[in-house]
């Protein structure tokens, strides 16, 4: 690879920026939509893309999920098939890319409506836009809101509440692990 420098007077310091860094980032980001298209063509109807991230080192991290669970064997099959298609497309002739396919970790926030639906009945911690938190069982999901069943108080002073929380008010929602 040839290192070329580009002079940019708007950047502090010596003003020289390695041009290849911007070129590689642009190529990688341009490939995200192509990767999304390749994935959509190889996935089952119950599988969906949660996120695709790329680092400047051409390291693609792909997070997939499915309505009925996405196990390690499916991750491996998708990874191998996608890797082969990227190589055949010749996007990285030097082979300077890596690919990681996984399901979102349990501590990853829910991002898609479909993930909320998948987790109906599970305990979730919802952080609202005003930073307040609500914890409870996810009862239902509509197009615009979730219904959260919360319990507060103890003993004879237990209060059960159904909270309807619009998606527009949710900053983050994370499934909570229950060991009982």
Secondary structure, DSSP 8 states (H G I E B T S, - for coil): ----EEE-TTSSTTSEEEHHHHHHHHHHHHHHHHHHHHHHHHS-TTEEEEEEEE-TTSEEEEEEEETT---HHHHHHHHHHHHHHHHHHTTTTT---EEEEE---TTS---SHHHHHHTTTSEEEEEETTS-EEEEEEEEE-SSEEEEEEEES-GGG-EEEEEEEEGGGEEEEEE-----
